């Protein structure tokens, strides 16, 4: 067996209220996939425990989360690295609160996300439309432009190592998604993102979304490659069976878009791995469980 090289850098725990399996269960699948490790990145709490509360841990559970990951890390030491991470929603005005929250844990890796499907985001940036109300063309463009602008704001905040599922808005506005129509805004956001040195994620769970392609899609992947922005792989696992899911396909997509390496993080330090070596290090799996619920 070849030396393990890759991490699956995006997965959740039952504390987010829509995932199953303990971190130890995810580590067991990672070992079968010949992954070097996994990064647990459950959804962070947000101020007042009201923001998108059905899909994330509460602040009172944060210490339980730290202990949960530490337990798995100790149990799998020497076999699979189980690293402490966090997925934090970027929402304008929450930066000081997130700064204080992140100071409470010894994190290896912090994901920045923008969730345009939350009631709070829709109310603030989606023309006030209630959750579940479809967008017309103009409403969709408004939301899409806000979303990519906020991705760039998240990069410039300095809070995160990587931006996750960076075209998630296409699934919230699926009926009105045409990447060519918004590409100038995406390019402007990517120019800002590239200047920060942050990484971006290729999230394989997109294959199970309304628009069944990875996040981001090929056109945006090529724009990212043109700017030399490093890429990280994440399955966004909400079930242990998805650990490392579709990583071979993801590596093929990265290569086709012009990327030559894929990155992993430990202690906030990035290591770049040549794509052929990363691909060769994986043990194949026959199938992966579908993605579940909120990203």
N, C-alpha and C positions, 0 to 999 in steps of 0.2 A: 504494500500500500504506500502511496506517495505521501510525503509530509503534508499535513493539513496547512492550508494557507488562508482560507477565506473565513470571514465572520458573516453570519446573518445579523444584520445590524438594526432590525426593526421587528419587535414582537411585544406582546401584551400579557397581562395577568388577569385573573378574575376580579381584581380590584377595580378594573375599568367598567365592570358590570355587563360586558358583552364579549368576554373571552372565556375559554375553558382551559383547564390544565395548569399544573404548577410549573414553575421555572425548571425544576428537575426533569419534567416530562419533555420539555423543549430541548434540554441538553441531551437527552437520550437520543432524540432524532438527529440532532446535530452530529453526534458521534457516528451514527450510521451513515451520514452524508460525508463523513471525513472533513467536517468543518473544524477549523481551529477553535472557534468559539461562537458565542451568541451574545448579543447585547439586548438586555431587557429594557424596553423603552415604553413603559405604560404611560397613558395619558395623565398629564400632571393635573393637580387641582388648580383652580383659579379663584380670584378674590371672592369671598363671600359664599363659596360653594354653590352659587346659583348658575354660573356660566356653564351651559351645556351639561348640567349636573347628571343627566341620565347616562352619560357615556364616559365618565371619568371618576377617579377616586376623589374623596373629599379630603380637605386639608387635615382632618383628624386622622386619616388613614396613612398619611405620608410616612410616618416613622415605621408603620407596619410594612409599607412597601420596601423601605430600605432594608429592613430585617429579612423580608422574604427573599430578596435577591442575594443578600449576604449568606443566608442559609444554603442556597443552591450553589453559590460560588465555592463555599467550603466543601460541600458534598461532592462536587465534581472536580476539585482541584487536582491537577496532574493529568486529567483526561480531556476535559473541555473547559475552556475559559468561559465563565459566566460573568459578564461585566455589567456594571450598573450604568444604565442610561435613563433617559427621560424624553418623552415627546411633549413639547410645550407648544400650545397654541400662541401664535403671535396675534395680538389684538391691540391696536393703538391705545396707549394709556396704561397698559398692564406691565410695561417693561420694568419699572422699579420693584413691583411685587415679584415678578419672576426672578429678578436679580437676588432678592432676599431668599426666595425658595431654593434656588440652585446652590446657595451658600450652605445649605443644610445637609448636603450629601457630597460624597467623594465620587463624583461622576467621571466616567471614562468618555462619555459621548452624549451630546445633547442634540436632539432633533428639533428643528423649528418647523412648524406646520401652520397652514392657514386652512381653516375648515369653512368653506362658503355655504355649507348646508345647515349650520347652526342657526337657531332662531335669532340669536344676538347679532350674528354677522349679517343675516338677511335683513334684519330690521335697520341696521346701520348703513349698509352698503348695497342692498338689493332693492332700492326703491320702496322700502317698507313692506314688501310682499310677505304674507304669512307663509310659514313653512308648508310645502306641498303645493303651493300655487305656481304654476309654470310661468316661465319668463317669455315675453315676446322678444322680438329682435333687439329693440333698443334697451330693454331691461337686461337682457343677457349681456349685451356689450358693456353696459355700465358695470355689471357685476364682474365680468371678466377683466376689465381694465383695473378695477379696484383690487381684485385678487392678485394680479401680477405686480401691481405697484406695491402691495403689502408684502409679497415675497421678497422684493428688493429691500423694503424697509426692514424686514426681519434679518436679512443678511447684514445690513448696515448697523443693526443694533449691537452686534458683537456678542450676542448671548448664545449663539448656536454654532455647532460644528458642521451641520449639514441641514439642507432644506429637504423635507420629505414630500413625497408624491406631488411633484411641482407643476402639475397641470390638472389637479383634482377638480377644478372648476368645470372642466369639460363634462363631467358626469352630472353636475348640478344644473347645467344648461345644455343637456345633450341634444335637445331638439334644435338648438340654435348654435351648435358648435361647428365653426368652420375655422380651422387654425389659420388659414391664409388671411382671413378678415381681421384677425387680432395680432398678426405676426409682427407688425411694427412695434406694438406695445410690448410684446414678449421680448423682442430684440433689445429695446431700451431697458427693460428690467434686467435682462441677462448681462448687459454692459455694466450696470451698477453692481450686480452680484459678482461678476468676474473680478471687479476691482477690490472686493473685500477679501478674496482668497478662500472663501467658504466652499465646501463641497456641496454637491447635489445628489439626490438619490434616484436610482432606477428601482421603482417599486413594482414588484411582480404581481401584486394583488389586483392591479388594474385589469388583468385578463378576465376577472369575474365581475366587473362593473358594467354600468349601462353601455358605455363605449368599451368594448372588450379589447383593450390594448394596454400595455404597460404604461406606467406613469413616470416620466412623460412619454409622449408618442414620438415616432421617428423624426418628424420635422424639427421638433424642439431638441431632441437628442443631438441632431446634427449642428444646430445653432450653439448648443453647449460645447460640443467638441471644437467648434471653430474658435471658441474663446478660451480653450484650455482649462475649463472648469473641471476639477476632479469629480469622479462619480463613485458612489457607494451602492452596494446591493442590499436591498431589504425586502423580505417577504411580507412584512406587515402581518405576521402570523397572529391570529386570534385562536388558533388551535394547533397543538403540537405537530399534527400531520403536515402542516404547511411550511415547516422550517426548511429553508433552502429550496423552496418550491420554484421551479422554472428558472433556476440560476443559469443553467447551460444556455437556454434560449436568451436570457438577458445578456449574457456575455456575447452571444452572436450579434444581438442588436447593437450593443455598444461598439463592437468592432466594425459593423457595417456603417455606423454613423461617423466613424473616424476616430474613435477612442482607441488608445493603445494599452492603457492600464486601467485597473479597477483599484479602488482604495479601501483600506480598513483603518479603524481608529482604535487606539488604546491610550489612556491618559491624555486624551485630547490631541495626541500626536498622530499624524497621518502617515501611513505606509502605502506606497503604490506597488502593485503587483502586475506584471505583464499578463495580459489576458490569456495567452496560450497556457501559461503555467497555472493560472487560476482555474481554467477549464479542466486541465488534466488532473488537478488535485481532487476533483469531486467524485464521489461514489454515486452512480445513477440511482434514481428512485423511479418506481413505475408510475405513480400518480400522486397527486397532492389534494388535500381537502380544499373545498372552496373557501374563499374569504368570507368573513362574517361581519355584518353590521357596519358600524362607524369605522373610519380608517384610523 
